Amino acid sequence: MRKLLLILFLILAGLNVHSQTTVLTEGRARDKAYYRAQSIVPIFLLTSDTIEENNAFGVEDKIKNNTRIIAIPEDLKDQKKLGYGYLYFGAAENAFATGYILFLISNNTRNNKPSILYIDRNNDFDLTNDGAPDSINYTDDHLDIHLFNTKANNAKYIVRLSRFDYNKQYKYINLTDVHYNKHSGNKTYMGTFYSFREQRLNVLAGNYKSATDSFTIALKDNNCNGLFNDVGLDEVFIGNYQSEQFADIAFKVGKNNEALIETTGKVFKLTSIAPNGSLFTVTQVFDEPFQHQLNIGKKVPKIKFQLADTGKIRKKKICKFRRKPTFVYFLNSKVETLQEDTLYLRKIYNEFGKKINVVMLNSGDIPREAKKMAILGNLPYTCGISNLEIDEKWYVKRKPVGFFMQKRLKLQYSGISPKELYVLLENGGK
């Protein structure tokens, strides 16, 4: 057995050169939190040069907020529809509203004239010295606000502001109106319809590709301060190559601007994560234990998958394959190695099918495409359709990926390709 493991190691090592790759992030990505966000940036009526702090928004009237005087641009002093609010920004440091940036908004209506936003970018509560204001029209889909952290070159946080649609969200608007009108102390709430929906563009993504691996790596600025390497706070996610669909497992940024991430069967180290998230380096490592993987020598999780090689909706349990070794391979029609993978899956089935079960699970294609691949391709082995639950149970974070199990579905090899398994079997492995 030691000889066989040595053979497999040499095969994998030969295909995976221990090298360092620099990855440049290619722009902001939108994760699940972005799409789900329904957070409100509440806007309150400004009737003088005095504002209330933001830390007690939404509490009972008996809680009294602190107040302070601000400097207002001259052309705003006679405005009637003038409001103020706060944007969350982790780099904002002041005793009055720590972690928030003040803004004023003139013409806070939903008419044909634009609403003008004056943002206290230098965080001194003087709205006359922050440069040109921003604007948003009633017909605009959104407005992106860029807030810069001066501690690092070009480090910035982007918040996307948009208006709520009364036709689609009237129940939510009415509910939050009641809440803020009742629990905002002495402030006059201008209404959710005249406030903003907040979506945080705090994820940068870059694509990693080597001779044997390709996936997208996302850096998340969790505290929204424009820095992407805060130890213990910021996180790293991975997903399919050139995709914004990231796995739920988060890998924390550690000391020395480093992070360990895992794809199926492999561990990679991110180093030199730039403070502004513009780049980082990736190296595969072989001496780190898995934290989010199936354990070698243990039984794989129980799953039931839909069969793709039949016109009817039929399902099969993985436990039906427990009587002999089984190779399960996840792929879809978009993977670059599709032709080679299906070739070697067929060779494994034809030459070793009496001793080994071969199961291909399509993960990523719609069911119709998965059935088309299985039936029209005349694939002789078992073809099934995976889903998000199966992928999560087996920690499938990239496709293609393979798992080879001995009898009773005990995992022997993780992250092995059909070609690698075929070579191993040809050399006497089992």
KEKELUM-119454 format. One record per residue (C-alpha): residue number from 0; residue in three letters; chain; x, y, z. Coordinates in Angstrom, 1 decimal, decimal comma. Layout:
<rs>
R  num  residu  chaine    east   north      up
R  NUM     ALA       A       X       Y       Z
...
</rs>
This chain:
<rs>
R  num  residu  chaine    east   north      up
R    0     MET       A     0,0     0,0     0,0
R    1     ARG       A     2,9     2,4     0,8
R    2     LYS       A     4,2     1,8    -2,7
R    3     LEU       A     0,8     2,6    -4,3
R    4     LEU       A     0,5     5,8    -2,2
R    5     LEU       A     4,0     6,8    -3,3
R    6     ILE       A     3,0     6,3    -7,0
R    7     LEU       A    -0,1     8,4    -6,6
R    8     PHE       A     1,9    11,1    -4,8
R    9     LEU       A     4,5    11,3    -7,5
R   10     ILE       A     1,7    11,5   -10,2
R   11     LEU       A     0,0    14,4    -8,4
R   12     ALA       A     3,2    16,1    -7,5
R   13     GLY       A     4,3    16,0   -11,1
R   14     LEU       A     1,1    17,6   -12,2
R   15     ASN       A     1,0    20,2    -9,4
R   16     VAL       A     4,3    22,1    -9,5
R   17     HIS       A     5,0    23,8    -6,2
R   18     SER       A     4,9    27,3    -7,6
R   19     GLN       A     3,6    30,7    -6,5
R   20     THR       A     1,1    32,6    -8,6
R   21     THR       A     0,2    36,3    -8,3
R   22     VAL       A    -3,6    36,9    -8,7
R   23     LEU       A    -4,9    40,4    -9,6
R   24     THR       A    -8,4    41,1    -8,4
R   25     GLU       A   -10,6    42,2   -11,3
R   26     GLY       A   -13,3    44,3    -9,7
R   27     ARG       A   -16,1    44,1    -7,2
R   28     ALA       A   -18,1    40,9    -6,9
R   29     ARG       A   -21,6    40,6    -5,5
R   30     ASP       A   -22,1    37,8    -3,0
R   31     LYS       A   -25,3    36,4    -1,4
R   32     ALA       A   -25,3    39,1     1,2
R   33     TYR       A   -25,4    41,8    -1,5
R   34     TYR       A   -28,5    40,4    -3,1
R   35     ARG       A   -30,3    39,7     0,1
R   36     ALA       A   -29,6    43,1     1,7
R   37     GLN       A   -32,7    45,1     2,6
R   38     SER       A   -31,0    47,4     5,1
R   39     ILE       A   -32,3    50,9     5,4
R   40     VAL       A   -30,2    54,0     5,5
R   41     PRO       A   -32,8    56,1     7,4
R   42     ILE       A   -33,1    59,8     6,5
R   43     PHE       A   -34,3    62,3     9,0
R   44     LEU       A   -35,6    65,9     8,5
R   45     LEU       A   -33,0    68,6     9,1
R   46     THR       A   -34,5    71,8    10,4
R   47     SER       A   -31,4    73,5    11,9
R   48     ASP       A   -27,7    73,1    12,0
R   49     THR       A   -28,0    70,6    14,9
R   50     ILE       A   -28,0    66,8    14,3
R   51     GLU       A   -28,5    63,9    16,6
R   52     GLU       A   -26,1    61,0    16,9
R   53     ASN       A   -26,9    57,8    15,1
R   54     ASN       A   -26,2    55,1    17,7
R   55     ALA       A   -29,8    55,1    19,1
R   56     PHE       A   -31,8    55,1    15,9
R   57     GLY       A   -34,8    52,9    16,4
R   58     VAL       A   -35,0    53,1    20,2
R   59     GLU       A   -37,7    54,4    22,5
R   60     ASP       A   -38,4    58,1    22,9
R   61     LYS       A   -37,1    58,1    26,5
R   62     ILE       A   -33,5    57,5    25,1
R   63     LYS       A   -32,0    60,8    24,4
R   64     ASN       A   -29,3    61,1    21,8
R   65     ASN       A   -26,4    63,5    22,0
R   66     THR       A   -26,4    66,4    19,6
R   67     ARG       A   -23,8    68,5    17,8
R   68     ILE       A   -23,7    71,5    15,5
R   69     ILE       A   -22,5    71,0    11,9
R   70     ALA       A   -21,4    73,4     9,1
R   71     ILE       A   -24,0    73,5     6,3
R   72     PRO       A   -23,3    74,8     2,8
R   73     GLU       A   -24,9    78,2     2,2
R   74     ASP       A   -27,1    77,0    -0,7
R   75     LEU       A   -28,8    74,4     1,6
R   76     LYS       A   -29,8    76,7     4,5
R   77     ASP       A   -33,2    77,6     3,0
R   78     GLN       A   -34,0    74,1     1,7
R   79     LYS       A   -37,3    72,7     3,0
R   80     LYS       A   -36,8    69,0     1,9
R   81     LEU       A   -33,4    68,8     3,5
R   82     GLY       A   -32,5    65,5     5,3
R   83     TYR       A   -29,5    63,9     7,0
R   84     GLY       A   -28,4    60,3     7,6
R   85     TYR       A   -25,3    58,2     8,2
R   86     LEU       A   -23,5    55,7     6,0
R   87     TYR       A   -21,7    52,8     7,7
R   88     PHE       A   -17,9    53,1     7,1
R   89     GLY       A   -15,5    51,1     9,3
R   90     ALA       A   -12,7    53,6     8,8
R   91     ALA       A   -14,6    56,6    10,2
R   92     GLU       A   -13,1    57,6    13,5
R   93     ASN       A   -14,9    60,2    15,6
R   94     ALA       A   -16,3    60,3    19,1
R   95     PHE       A   -19,7    61,4    18,0
R   96     ALA       A   -20,6    58,7    15,4
R   97     THR       A   -17,8    56,1    15,3
R   98     GLY       A   -17,9    53,9    12,3
R   99     TYR       A   -20,3    56,2    10,4
R  100     ILE       A   -20,1    59,0     7,9
R  101     LEU       A   -22,6    61,9     7,9
R  102     PHE       A   -24,4    63,0     4,8
R  103     LEU       A   -27,0    65,6     3,9
R  104     ILE       A   -29,5    65,3     1,1
R  105     SER       A   -31,3    68,2    -0,5
R  106     ASN       A   -34,5    67,9    -2,5
R  107     ASN       A   -35,3    64,6    -0,8
R  108     THR       A   -38,3    63,9    -2,9
R  109     ARG       A   -39,2    61,6    -5,8
R  110     ASN       A   -39,9    64,2    -8,4
R  111     ASN       A   -38,1    65,0   -11,6
R  112     LYS       A   -35,4    67,1    -9,9
R  113     PRO       A   -32,3    65,2    -8,7
R  114     SER       A   -31,6    64,7    -5,0
R  115     ILE       A   -28,1    66,1    -4,1
R  116     LEU       A   -26,0    64,3    -1,5
R  117     TYR       A   -23,3    66,1     0,5
R  118     ILE       A   -21,0    63,5     2,1
R  119     ASP       A   -18,8    64,4     5,0
R  120     ARG       A   -15,9    62,5     3,4
R  121     ASN       A   -13,2    64,0     5,7
R  122     ASN       A   -15,3    63,2     8,8
R  123     ASP       A   -15,1    66,6    10,4
R  124     PHE       A   -18,9    67,5    10,4
R  125     ASP       A   -18,2    70,4     8,1
R  126     LEU       A   -20,1    69,8     4,8
R  127     THR       A   -18,6    72,8     3,1
R  128     ASN       A   -15,1    71,3     2,4
R  129     ASP       A   -15,7    67,9     0,9
R  130     GLY       A   -15,6    68,6    -2,8
R  131     ALA       A   -18,4    68,3    -5,3
R  132     PRO       A   -21,6    66,6    -4,1
R  133     ASP       A   -23,2    63,5    -5,6
R  134     SER       A   -26,7    63,3    -7,1
R  135     ILE       A   -29,3    60,7    -7,8
R  136     ASN       A   -32,4    61,1   -10,0
R  137     TYR       A   -35,8    59,5    -9,4
R  138     THR       A   -35,2    57,3   -12,5
R  139     ASP       A   -31,7    56,2   -11,5
R  140     ASP       A   -31,3    52,5   -10,6
R  141     HIS       A   -28,6    53,2    -8,0
R  142     LEU       A   -25,8    55,5    -6,8
R  143     ASP       A   -22,4    54,1    -5,8
R  144     ILE       A   -20,6    56,0    -3,1
R  145     HIS       A   -16,8    55,5    -2,9
R  146     LEU       A   -15,3    56,1     0,6
R  147     PHE       A   -11,5    56,1     0,9
R  148     ASN       A    -9,3    54,9     3,7
R  149     THR       A    -6,2    57,0     3,9
R  150     LYS       A    -4,2    54,4     5,7
R  151     ALA       A    -3,5    52,5     2,5
R  152     ASN       A    -3,1    53,6    -1,1
R  153     ASN       A    -6,4    53,4    -3,1
R  154     ALA       A    -8,1    51,5    -0,3
R  155     LYS       A   -11,8    52,1    -0,6
R  156     TYR       A   -15,2    50,9     0,4
R  157     ILE       A   -18,2    51,2    -2,0
R  158     VAL       A   -21,8    51,4    -0,8
R  159     ARG       A   -24,6    51,2    -3,3
R  160     LEU       A   -27,7    53,3    -2,5
R  161     SER       A   -31,0    52,8    -4,2
R  162     ARG       A   -34,6    53,8    -3,6
R  163     PHE       A   -37,3    51,4    -2,5
R  164     ASP       A   -40,1    50,5    -5,0
R  165     TYR       A   -43,5    51,1    -3,4
R  166     ASN       A   -45,3    48,9    -6,0
R  167     LYS       A   -43,1    45,9    -5,0
R  168     GLN       A   -42,2    46,6    -1,4
R  169     TYR       A   -45,2    48,6     0,0
R  170     LYS       A   -45,7    46,2     3,0
R  171     TYR       A   -42,0    46,5     4,0
R  172     ILE       A   -42,1    50,3     3,5
R  173     ASN       A   -45,3    50,7     5,6
R  174     LEU       A   -43,9    48,4     8,4
R  175     THR       A   -40,6    50,2     8,7
R  176     ASP       A   -42,4    53,6     8,6
R  177     VAL       A   -44,3    52,6    11,7
R  178     HIS       A   -41,2    51,4    13,4
R  179     TYR       A   -39,0    54,5    12,7
R  180     ASN       A   -41,8    57,0    13,4
R  181     LYS       A   -42,4    55,4    16,8
R  182     HIS       A   -38,9    54,8    17,9
R  183     SER       A   -36,7    57,7    16,6
R  184     GLY       A   -36,8    60,0    19,6
R  185     ASN       A   -37,0    63,7    18,7
R  186     LYS       A   -36,1    63,1    15,1
R  187     THR       A   -38,6    63,4    12,2
R  188     TYR       A   -38,4    60,4     9,9
R  189     MET       A   -38,8    61,3     6,3
R  190     GLY       A   -40,1    57,9     5,4
R  191     THR       A   -38,7    54,7     4,0
R  192     PHE       A   -39,9    55,7     0,6
R  193     TYR       A   -37,6    58,7     0,9
R  194     SER       A   -34,7    56,8     2,5
R  195     PHE       A   -32,2    54,4     0,9
R  196     ARG       A   -31,6    50,7     0,5
R  197     GLU       A   -28,0    49,9     1,4
R  198     GLN       A   -26,0    47,2    -0,4
R  199     ARG       A   -22,4    46,8     0,4
R  200     LEU       A   -19,9    46,2    -2,4
R  201     ASN       A   -17,2    45,0    -0,1
R  202     VAL       A   -16,0    41,9    -2,1
R  203     LEU       A   -13,1    41,8    -4,5
R  204     ALA       A   -12,6    38,8    -6,7
R  205     GLY       A    -9,7    37,4    -8,8
R  206     ASN       A    -9,4    34,2   -10,9
R  207     TYR       A    -6,7    31,6   -10,2
R  208     LYS       A    -5,6    29,2   -12,8
R  209     SER       A    -2,8    26,6   -13,0
R  210     ALA       A    -2,1    23,5   -15,0
R  211     THR       A    -4,5    21,5   -12,9
R  212     ASP       A    -6,7    23,9   -10,9
R  213     SER       A    -8,9    26,9   -11,7
R  214     PHE       A   -11,3    28,7    -9,3
R  215     THR       A   -12,2    32,2    -8,3
R  216     ILE       A   -11,0    33,7    -5,0
R  217     ALA       A   -13,0    36,4    -3,3
R  218     LEU       A   -11,7    38,8    -0,5
R  219     LYS       A   -14,4    40,2     1,7
R  220     ASP       A   -13,9    43,4     3,7
R  221     ASN       A   -16,2    42,4     6,5
R  222     ASN       A   -15,8    45,6     8,6
R  223     CYS       A   -16,2    47,8     5,5
R  224     ASN       A   -13,2    50,0     6,1
R  225     GLY       A   -11,6    49,6     2,6
R  226     LEU       A    -8,9    47,2     3,9
R  227     PHE       A    -9,0    43,5     2,9
R  228     ASN       A    -6,3    42,0     5,2
R  229     ASP       A    -7,6    42,8     8,7
R  230     VAL       A    -6,5    39,8    10,9
R  231     GLY       A    -9,4    37,8    12,2
R  232     LEU       A   -12,0    40,0    10,6
R  233     ASP       A   -11,8    39,9     6,8
R  234     GLU       A   -12,5    36,6     5,0
R  235     VAL       A   -11,7    34,7     1,9
R  236     PHE       A   -14,3    32,7    -0,2
R  237     ILE       A   -13,9    30,5    -3,2
R  238     GLY       A   -16,1    29,6    -6,1
R  239     ASN       A   -16,1    28,2    -9,6
R  240     TYR       A   -13,8    29,7   -12,1
R  241     GLN       A   -15,0    33,2   -13,3
R  242     SER       A   -18,1    32,9   -11,1
R  243     GLU       A   -19,7    35,1    -8,4
R  244     GLN       A   -21,3    32,1    -6,8
R  245     PHE       A   -19,1    31,5    -3,8
R  246     ALA       A   -19,3    28,6    -1,3
R  247     ASP       A   -20,6    29,4     2,2
R  248     ILE       A   -17,4    28,3     4,0
R  249     ALA       A   -15,3    31,4     5,0
R  250     PHE       A   -11,6    31,3     5,5
R  251     LYS       A   -10,3    33,9     7,9
R  252     VAL       A    -7,4    36,2     7,1
R  253     GLY       A    -4,6    35,5     9,6
R  254     LYS       A    -1,3    37,0    10,6
R  255     ASN       A     1,2    38,3     8,1
R  256     ASN       A    -1,5    39,0     5,5
R  257     GLU       A    -2,0    35,3     5,0
R  258     ALA       A    -4,9    32,9     4,7
R  259     LEU       A    -5,3    29,1     4,1
R  260     ILE       A    -8,1    28,1     1,8
R  261     GLU       A    -9,3    24,6     0,7
R  262     THR       A   -10,6    23,2    -2,5
R  263     THR       A   -11,6    19,6    -2,7
R  264     GLY       A    -8,5    17,5    -1,7
R  265     LYS       A    -6,1    20,5    -1,8
R  266     VAL       A    -4,9    23,3     0,5
R  267     PHE       A    -3,6    26,7    -0,8
R  268     LYS       A    -2,0    29,5     1,0
R  269     LEU       A    -2,7    33,1     0,2
R  270     THR       A     0,2    35,4     1,0
R  271     SER       A     1,0    39,1     0,5
R  272     ILE       A    -2,7    40,1     0,5
R  273     ALA       A    -2,5    43,8    -0,5
R  274     PRO       A    -4,3    46,1     2,0
R  275     ASN       A    -6,5    47,5    -0,7
R  276     GLY       A    -7,2    44,0    -2,0
R  277     SER       A    -5,7    44,6    -5,4
R  278     LEU       A    -3,6    41,5    -5,5
R  279     PHE       A    -2,3    38,4    -3,5
R  280     THR       A    -0,2    35,4    -4,2
R  281     VAL       A    -1,4    31,7    -4,2
R  282     THR       A     0,7    28,6    -3,4
R  283     GLN       A    -0,4    25,1    -3,0
R  284     VAL       A     0,8    23,6     0,3
R  285     PHE       A     1,1    19,9     1,2
R  286     ASP       A     1,8    20,0     4,9
R  287     GLU       A    -1,4    21,6     6,3
R  288     PRO       A    -4,3    19,6     7,6
R  289     PHE       A    -7,8    19,9     6,2
R  290     GLN       A   -10,3    21,9     8,2
R  291     HIS       A   -13,3    21,7     5,8
R  292     GLN       A   -12,8    18,4     3,9
R  293     LEU       A   -14,1    14,9     3,9
R  294     ASN       A   -11,8    12,8     6,1
R  295     ILE       A    -9,6    10,1     4,5
R  296     GLY       A   -10,5     6,7     5,9
R  297     LYS       A   -14,0     7,8     7,0
R  298     LYS       A   -17,3     7,0     5,3
R  299     VAL       A   -18,6     9,7     3,0
R  300     PRO       A   -21,9    11,5     3,8
R  301     LYS       A   -25,1     9,8     2,7
R  302     ILE       A   -26,7    11,3    -0,3
R  303     LYS       A   -29,5    10,6    -2,8
R  304     PHE       A   -29,1    11,9    -6,3
R  305     GLN       A   -31,4    12,0    -9,3
R  306     LEU       A   -30,4     9,8   -12,2
R  307     ALA       A   -29,6    11,6   -15,5
R  308     ASP       A   -29,5     8,6   -17,8
R  309     THR       A   -33,3     8,0   -17,8
R  310     GLY       A   -36,3     9,9   -19,1
R  311     LYS       A   -38,1     9,4   -15,8
R  312     ILE       A   -37,4    11,1   -12,5
R  313     ARG       A   -35,6     8,4   -10,5
R  314     LYS       A   -33,3     8,7    -7,6
R  315     LYS       A   -30,5     6,5    -6,2
R  316     LYS       A   -28,8     6,3    -2,9
R  317     ILE       A   -25,0     6,4    -2,7
R  318     CYS       A   -25,1     3,5    -0,2
R  319     LYS       A   -26,3     1,2    -3,1
R  320     PHE       A   -22,6     1,2    -4,3
R  321     ARG       A   -21,1     0,2    -0,9
R  322     ARG       A   -20,2    -3,4    -1,9
R  323     LYS       A   -17,2    -2,6    -4,0
R  324     PRO       A   -14,9     0,4    -4,5
R  325     THR       A   -16,5     3,4    -6,1
R  326     PHE       A   -15,3     6,4    -8,0
R  327     VAL       A   -17,6     9,5    -7,9
R  328     TYR       A   -16,7    12,4   -10,2
R  329     PHE       A   -18,4    15,8   -10,2
R  330     LEU       A   -18,3    17,8   -13,5
R  331     ASN       A   -20,5    19,7   -16,0
R  332     SER       A   -20,5    20,6   -19,7
R  333     LYS       A   -18,5    23,8   -19,1
R  334     VAL       A   -15,3    22,3   -17,6
R  335     GLU       A   -12,3    22,5   -19,9
R  336     THR       A   -11,3    18,9   -19,3
R  337     LEU       A   -14,7    17,5   -20,3
R  338     GLN       A   -13,5    15,5   -23,3
R  339     GLU       A   -10,5    14,0   -21,4
R  340     ASP       A   -12,5    13,3   -18,3
R  341     THR       A   -15,3    11,4   -20,1
R  342     LEU       A   -12,7     9,5   -22,1
R  343     TYR       A   -10,9     8,2   -19,0
R  344     LEU       A   -14,2     7,6   -17,1
R  345     ARG       A   -15,2     5,3   -20,0
R  346     LYS       A   -11,7     3,6   -20,0
R  347     ILE       A   -12,0     3,0   -16,2
R  348     TYR       A   -15,5     1,5   -16,7
R  349     ASN       A   -14,6    -0,7   -19,6
R  350     GLU       A   -11,3    -2,0   -18,1
R  351     PHE       A   -12,1    -2,1   -14,4
R  352     GLY       A   -15,9    -1,9   -14,3
R  353     LYS       A   -16,3    -5,4   -12,8
R  354     LYS       A   -14,3    -4,3    -9,8
R  355     ILE       A   -15,1    -0,6    -9,5
R  356     ASN       A   -18,4     1,4    -9,6
R  357     VAL       A   -18,1     4,6   -11,7
R  358     VAL       A   -20,6     7,4   -11,0
R  359     MET       A   -20,6    10,8   -12,7
R  360     LEU       A   -22,6    13,6   -11,0
R  361     ASN       A   -23,4    16,6   -13,1
R  362     SER       A   -23,1    19,7   -11,0
R  363     GLY       A   -23,7    23,1   -12,6
R  364     ASP       A   -25,9    22,2   -15,6
R  365     ILE       A   -29,6    22,4   -15,7
R  366     PRO       A   -31,3    19,0   -15,4
R  367     ARG       A   -32,2    18,9   -19,1
R  368     GLU       A   -28,5    19,5   -20,1
R  369     ALA       A   -27,4    16,9   -17,7
R  370     LYS       A   -29,8    14,3   -19,2
R  371     LYS       A   -28,7    15,3   -22,7
R  372     MET       A   -25,1    14,8   -21,8
R  373     ALA       A   -25,8    11,3   -20,3
R  374     ILE       A   -28,2    10,0   -22,9
R  375     LEU       A   -26,8    11,4   -26,2
R  376     GLY       A   -23,2    10,8   -25,0
R  377     ASN       A   -24,2     7,1   -24,6
R  378     LEU       A   -22,2     7,1   -21,3
R  379     PRO       A   -22,1     3,5   -20,0
R  380     TYR       A   -21,5     4,3   -16,3
R  381     THR       A   -24,0     5,7   -13,8
R  382     CYS       A   -24,9     9,3   -14,5
R  383     GLY       A   -26,6    11,5   -11,9
R  384     ILE       A   -27,5    15,1   -11,1
R  385     SER       A   -26,0    16,8    -8,1
R  386     ASN       A   -27,5    19,8    -6,3
R  387     LEU       A   -26,4    22,4    -3,8
R  388     GLU       A   -27,1    20,2    -0,8
R  389     ILE       A   -25,0    17,4    -2,1
R  390     ASP       A   -22,2    19,8    -3,1
R  391     GLU       A   -22,2    21,2     0,4
R  392     LYS       A   -22,2    17,8     2,1
R  393     TRP       A   -19,2    16,6     0,1
R  394     TYR       A   -17,4    20,0     0,2
R  395     VAL       A   -17,4    20,3    -3,5
R  396     LYS       A   -16,2    23,9    -4,1
R  397     ARG       A   -14,8    23,4    -7,6
R  398     LYS       A   -15,6    21,3   -10,6
R  399     PRO       A   -14,4    18,9   -11,9
R  400     VAL       A   -13,4    16,9    -8,8
R  401     GLY       A   -13,3    13,2    -8,0
R  402     PHE       A   -13,5    11,0    -4,9
R  403     PHE       A   -12,4     7,4    -4,8
R  404     MET       A   -13,8     5,1    -2,1
R  405     GLN       A   -13,0     1,6    -1,0
R  406     LYS       A   -15,7    -0,8     0,1
R  407     ARG       A   -18,3     0,5     2,5
R  408     LEU       A   -17,8     3,9     0,9
R  409     LYS       A   -14,7     4,7     3,0
R  410     LEU       A   -12,8     7,6     1,3
R  411     GLN       A    -9,3     6,7     0,0
R  412     TYR       A    -8,5     9,6    -2,4
R  413     SER       A    -9,9    13,0    -2,6
R  414     GLY       A    -9,4    15,4    -5,5
R  415     ILE       A    -8,3    12,7    -7,9
R  416     SER       A    -9,1    13,0   -11,7
R  417     PRO       A   -10,2    10,1   -13,9
R  418     LYS       A    -6,8    10,2   -15,7
R  419     GLU       A    -4,9    10,0   -12,3
R  420     LEU       A    -7,1     7,2   -11,1
R  421     TYR       A    -6,7     5,3   -14,4
R  422     VAL       A    -2,9     5,5   -14,2
R  423     LEU       A    -3,0     4,4   -10,5
R  424     LEU       A    -5,2     1,4   -11,4
R  425     GLU       A    -2,9     0,5   -14,3
R  426     ASN       A     0,0     0,3   -11,9
R  427     GLY       A    -1,9    -2,1    -9,7
R  428     GLY       A    -3,7     0,3    -7,3
R  429     LYS       A    -7,2    -0,4    -6,2
</rs>
